[in-house]
Every structure is written in structure tokens, then in C-alpha cells.
Amino acid sequence: MYLDRVNMKHFVLIVIVLLILSCGDNPAEPAGPDYPTPSVLSVLFMGGWFPPDTSKGTCNDIQLTWTMCPDSTFWKYTLYRSNTPDIESLPDSAEVIYTSFDASDTAYTNTNTSWDTWFYYAVRTYDQDTLGSWSNEASLYIPSRTSFGGPDSLVELVDVGAGPGGICTVPSGDYVYVSCYFDNSVYVLETFDPAVYTSVPVSGGPIGVCAGSQYAYVSCSSSDEVAVIRTSDNTVESTVSVGDSPSGLCITPDGSRVYVCCYGSDEVWCLDASSLAVLDVITVGDGPWDICTLPSGEYAYLTCRLDGTVSVVRVSDNCVVSTLNTASEPVGICSSISGDYVYVCDYSSGEIVPVRTSDNSIQSAISVGNGPIGIAVVPNGNLAYVSCNISNRVYLVDLTIGLMVSYLPVGVRPNGVCSLPSGEYVYVANSSSGSVSVFGYSSLEYR
């Protein structure tokens, strides 16, 4: 009995202590503020080039969605955007781009954003007591415009000399060189202004052109020469004799060699790019027309128009290591950006024939227009531009799916085609209308 009374006293004492501790000095102190339920924010890049409807061009829209606030005390959402992170801590560094007083309104499209830019977003949800809760911060990087698709809108038509055929850019992208066969000139276009900068007299029927950082090389088909133009002042520095009827030519990626197709003598001449010394003369198939090297510089691929083959030349020793029966009339050729494929224009069949370079196997042909003769791949590697000499169009081939997806109208008898190193513009030489078509991205002014 005594022990029970003692235990009861201890129990009462403990209860009193707990009550004192729980009440503190102000037993009427209210609980903290009840903030609204925060949203969860998501962002999605909606941009890119949308073939085959080139009128859509390339957009850079960002779609933002967030979860709905379930609270009956909801007042509004405020959407913030910044180019630097940590909006919650630094809200003054951000801009309010959208406000909604509808709890079910949980989406917004941020249009016409900037290319090559980071964006950070956060939603703040307010209740009727103006208390606000921050969502998570969502970020997104918008790559450069030229990461998607390719130029899809004619921005300028530049008049040049008679019979433009070959066309190329210098590695810096500052100038475009156009060989004009009947005019016996090479026209130089400034890329920041769609106009002729100067013309360089080059006799002997200039037909093909390629360029390094210091020189442009021009094949003169009627004089059997290669002319060398110094790009610093656009004067012809020298010429060198080569085989019969030189046509397509290219410079190796390291800038050390120039390869020249000699259509009439069934040869490819290898020249030292600096001294123009003849390093080698390579016998190939019938009617070598055009040539390109892989980005690695390990191999050169050239088309032989008259016997329907492509020759593969090992650059290290200039040996023909393979001969491929690719097409009925192979003409223009170019490498993919990665070097995994080369693409061959078959003039007779109206097709592009891909060749896988790992094993030199012929892949399924891609139908384009009539008389494909020139081809270039834009630097992002997604699209090839194919000039079709009979159709008077340039066809766009989506290389990611292996299909022709659109076309662009050009002048009469389009021939050579090239892209700026930046991928911002594509140039097409119109051989029978004496002009160059310049294509850029939709709704984009020329620089």
C-alpha cells in the first residue's frame, strides 16, 4: 500500500513537469504559417527542324509544365526565368515571364528563346495570404541553331560569271570561291554580305575548286592545268600542268596535298599543296570526275563517271586499295561528317548511293531528283544537300533516316554545292543562269 502511494506521487510529479515543459512561457503560441503546396516543374525543348515542311523552319520553343496546386486557398502561379541558377535565393536576378490565377493552368510555352544559351526556370505558388512556395528549379540548354536540320530558305541570289560549276568555302568561312567556266574567272563572295567581293581571271576553262587556309586551287579543264590563287589578295600565284581535262579536286584535311581528277587521262594527280610538286600520278578507272577525302585523311574516294565505279585510294602510299561498282554514272561525292560513309551521286538513276567506309559496302540507294551532280553535308551531319542538274532543284536528304525529305528551288542547271563551316548557309552554283543561290534558316536575316 505504501509503495502504491509513493508510485502515485512520482507519477503526478512527472505529469506536472511534462505539462510545464510543453507549455513554456506562452502556452497560447500558434503553430507556424501553412504554406501552399509547391509544384513540380518540368521543361521540354520543342525546337529543331521539322521535315518535310520547311516552312516551319527551325524553332527554339521551350514547353514548361507543372503540377497543379490542390489547395482551396490557391491564389496564383508566377513563372520565373533566368540565365543563371538559384532563382529561389536570387529572385531579383530572374524575370517573371508568366502569371496565372487559375489553379488548373499548369503549362506555358516560352517562344523565341535564344540559341546557344542556358535557361533556368522556377514556379512560385501563392495562397490567398500571399504566402509563396517555390517549385524545383528546372534548367535547359538550347544548342546553336545549326545543330538542327539545315538552311531552308533562299536569302539571296548572287549574279556571277557565265558557267559557274565548282564552289567551295575557305576553312575560316569568310569567303566562297566559284569557278566560272565560260567566263574564265573565279568569283569570290563575302559570306557576311551576299555580294561579289572580287573576281580573279583564270584562263583555261576553270571547272573545279577547293581551298585551304592560304590558297584556292582551280582545275582548268581546257588547258590541263591547276591554277593556285593566293587567298590573302586573290591573285593567281602560279599554275602547274596536270593530266588531260582536270575536273574535281580536293585538299587533304591536314592541308598538305591536293588530289586532282583528270577525266580525259583516267588519272588522279597528287600535288604538294605548298610547292605544287607532283608527288604521284595514280591510274584509276574510266573518267574520274570528283574526289573527296575522309575527315581522318586516311583515304580518298573518287568517282569514275564512265565505268560506274568508285576508287578508294590509301593516302599514305597513294595505292588504289578497292574499286567499287556503285552506280551507273557516279559523279559528285562527299564524306559524312564522321567519315563513316561517303555519298555518291548517280546522275543517271537520280539516286544517292551511300558507301559504308568501314567495309566499303554499298548501302540502299536514296531517291532524289533528276540528274544529281553535286552533294554537300552540313556540319551537324543531319542533312545532305543534293543539286539536281535536270530538276533545277536542290534536294534535302535526312541522313538520320536515309530519305529525301524536301527540296529547294534554285537556278537553271545547278551544279556545285557547299556549306559554310558553321553550317549557317548553303551555296549552290547555277551553271546555266550564271548565279549562286544562298540558303539560310527560315526567318533569319543574313547575319
Secondary structure, DSSP 8 states (H G I E B T S, - for coil): -HHHHHHHHHHHHHHHHHHHHHH-S-TT------------EEEEE--EE-TT-GGG-EE--EEEEE-----TTEEEEEEEEESSS-TTT-GGGSEEEEEE--TT--EEEE-S--SSEEEEEEEEEEETT--EEE---EEEEE--GGGSS---EEEEEEE--SSEEEEEE-TTSSEEEEEETTTTEEEEEETTTTEEEEEEE--S-EEEEEE-SSEEEEEETTTTEEEEEETTTTEEEEEEE-SSSEEEEEE-TTSSEEEEEETTTTEEEEEETTT--EEEEEE-SSSEEEEEE-TTSSEEEEEETTTTEEEEEETTTTEEEEEEE--SSEEEEEE-SSSSEEEEEETTTTEEEEEETTTTEE---EE-SSSEEEEEE-TTSSEEEEEETTTTEEEEEETTTTEEEEEEE-SSSEEEEEE-TTSS-EEEEETTTTEEEEEE-TT----
